[in-house]
Amino acid sequence: MTTRSAGNTVVYALALAIATAVAGDRLYVSKFESRYRALEKQRIYVSNQLATAKIVQENLKHVRELVFENMDLAGHRDTVPPEARFFSFITQCVNDLKLVLVSVKPTKPSVEGRITTMGYDLEFEADFFTLGELFAKFENSRRLVSVQNFEIAASSDAGNGDASGKSVRVKMMLNTYRVKKN
């Protein structure tokens, strides 16, 4: 056998070994590829379940806060009166939204069965966009807040409103509630 034919034999043997290794690797890896896809589907499913559980947890936490903020529970003494919490909430809204607060007047609380209703007359100046944001804050507050009625009129200071110059004066009657547990 000559050196050239021995070299060709080595090259052929090496090519055959590489082809066999690649074919074996493809066969071996293809088994893992289907398993990887199944595991990836499971990972996505579990991630979605965890995200859903986190959302439910946050919603349950919000419900718990609503219960403790709006109910008189036996053995649970409020360290801060509900009126003070409401005034703190309104102050935060005024500061966050840069409202011009004209007045806040509490009305006499009324008790009907287990529900105590505490009303407030508010008057403030804002633009329409900020008024919408205020309603969103009421909706998302820890206190149950219901707007009974409101009146909107052009502000006497109409030049200081939103970009279009439309500032309004809003008079609003809203209620908050406390529920006594039997």
WOQUIDA-V281033 format. One line per field, one symbol per residue. phi: phi as a letter, one per 40 degrees, with the letter a starting at -180 (. if undefined). burial: + if it has 24 or more other ideal C-beta (glycine too) atoms within 12 Angstrom, else -. A space follows every 50 residues. Layout:
# WOQUIDA-V281033
phi=???
burial=???
This chain:
# WOQUIDA-V281033
phi=.ccccccccccccccccccccccccccccccccccccccccccccccccc cccccccccccccccccccbbcccgbcccbcdcccccccccccccccfcb ccabbcbccbbbgcbbbbcacbbababccccccccccdccccccbbccaa bbbcccbccbccccgccbbbbbbbbbbbbccc
burial=-------------------------------------------------- -----------------++++----------+--++--++--++--+-++ +--+-+---------++++++++++++--++--+--++--+++++-+--- ----+-----+-----+++++++++++++---
